[in-house]
Amino acid sequence: MSEQIYDEQVAPALMEIMKVCNANGMPFIAQVEYAPGEFGTSADLPEGRSLVMGLMYAAGLCRGNVDSLIMWMMNHAKEHGHSSAFLMQLGVPLQPEKAA
């Protein structure tokens, strides 16, 4: 029943909000847990968005798996650089590695 409500009412409403955000250059993320452990996600994440939006999206996709979230953070930091003491302890370089 909850998934049907999500599919028929919530997701279309979120799509309308997402369209307004997109038209105005605003990244958008929404996640609904319509049943325990069951999620619906709506996202529009254009280039140039902040790291916060990427982290929010990654956290939602990881579904509570902290290892997956840390791996996402490590991979993102390797590509884009970072200033995290914890990622440094994990051996992630501060600056992105140059392509050969």
N, C-alpha and C positions, 0 to 999 in steps of 0.2 A: 504494500500500500504506500509506504513512504517513498519508494523509488518512483512509483507512478506519479505521485504529487510532485516530486522533484522534476521528472521528465516533462510533465504537462504544464506545470505552473512556474516553478522556480527557475529552471534552466532558460525558458524563453524570456522571463523578466531580466535575468542576468545578461542575456544576449543583447537586450535593448540597452541596458546600462553600458555594456562593453562597447556598443556601437557609438554611443555618445562620447565615451572616453577616447576611443580611437579617433573620432572626428576632431577631437581637441588635443590630440597628441599626448594623451595620458595613458601610461601602461595600466593594465587592469588584471587583478587576480581575485577570484572568489572560490572558496571551497566549502561545500556543504556535506556534512555527515548525515545522510538520510536514514541510516541504520548503523548500529555499532560496527565499525570497520569498513563501512561501505560509503564511498565518497563520489561526489560529482564535482568536477573542477571546470571552471571557465577561466581562460586566460588569454590575454593579448599582450605580448611582451616584445615591443619593437626594439630594434638596435638603439643604443644610447640610453637605455634605462639604467637605473641605479642598481648597485649590488644588492640592496635591500630587496628589490622585487625578485631578483634571481634567487636569493636565499629563501624567500617566502615560497616561491614556486617549487624549488628543490625540496624544501621541508615537507611540503604537501605530497610530492611524488614519492618521498621516502617512506611514507605511511608509518612513521614512528621508528624506523630502522636508523639509529644514530650512525652506525658504520657507513651506511649509504650516504647520509648527509655529509659526514666528514670526508668521504671520498670525493663527493661533488665539490666541496670546498677546496680540497687539495688540488683537484684537476683545474678548477677555475683559477686558483692562485698561480699554478704553474704556467697557465696561459696568459694571465693578466697582471701578475705580481700581487704583492700583499704587504701588510705591515703587522702581521700577527705573530706574537711571541710563541703561541702554541703551534702554529704551522711551521715556524722555524724549528721548534723542538722535534717536529715530525720529519724534518729534513727538506721541507719545501723551500726552494730558493726565493729570496725576496723579489728578484726581478725575473720576468719571463725569460725562458731559455731562447736564445737566438736560433732560428732555423739555419741548418747548414746549407 
